[in-house]
Amino acid sequence: MPWPLPPQPVSRATLLAMGVTEAMIRSRLRSGELITMRDGVYLSAASWPADAGEQHVIRGHAELVVNPDAVLSHQTAALVWSLPAPGFGGWHDLPVCVTLPPGGHRSRARASVHRVAALPLTQVQRDPSGYPVTSPARTAVDLAARLTLPEALVLLDAAARLICQGLVPTIRRRDYANRRLVEAAATLLTEAAATIHCARIRPMVALVDPSRESAAESLSAGHFELAGLPRPRFQAEVRTHRGTFFPDALWEDKLIGECDGAVKYADPSGYVLEKEREQVLRDLGYRFVRWQAKEIMTDPAVVVDRVARALGC
């Protein structure tokens, strides 16, 4: 008898309650139309994604099937929210992670991590498929709790951007610098830090800037802060006769800092346009200091020294 294959992870018990027999399950498993997500949890093979991050999240969904009180958290939640990883690796390389309430039911799989914590309702949301997941603020704080300032800002800045996006109907560039929105994001991050009793996160939250558009910019800001360099404005508006430009970093003495990466020049014309923009700004008296995204990740001291010399520090 034909039966609809599950587009989301489902337990053996649920299938049996729907009238599917053990023999029918075995038959679909043998044919390859049904795959086993973990012990006693199945998914239609056609619903298994090609993307490694999406695969990780679906394994997280399977974990929730047998742990109904659990919530997707930490690296798995970071994948849901597309929060950047501070290093070269990806969140999908780590085990699935869920958080269970104290005393909750627990059914552990070999490739998963179970954490125990009381999650306030304000720090739990739903992912696009309807599964519970820690909020962007709680996710960022959970992951940033043991990181250095530069790495922590990668997560905190990205979470703040998501929070700002959720507070307006349509996000605009200037909204990321809106004081009301930035303070709202900082409040949620501070509340999450207080919930996990992580005092070291609070001074980091004071440095959060949703205007920073990339992980490399956030890393740079963290290293500049640790080195005691003057704080630049990120993505500040600079108006010229050739249009409005938004440098990655801008210091008071008309020094512009640009953090370059491969993505920036994905468009073949991007490099030429960048040089045209730079010349317009140089003609207006602006100076430039540049560094590569990979430099700030692998050798931040070199970048800090280069910027310090440009600033005359």
Helices and strands as residue ranges (DSSP letters): E 10-11, H 12-17, H 22-31, E 34-38, E 41-44, G 45-47, H 52-66, E 71-72, H 74-81, G 91-93, E 96-100, E 112-116, G 121-123, E 124-126, E 132-134, H 136-144, H 149-166, G 173-177, H 179-195, H 201-205, H 215-226, E 233-234, E 238-240, E 243-245, E 249-250, E 255-260, G 262-265, H 270-283, E 287-292, H 293-298, H 300-311
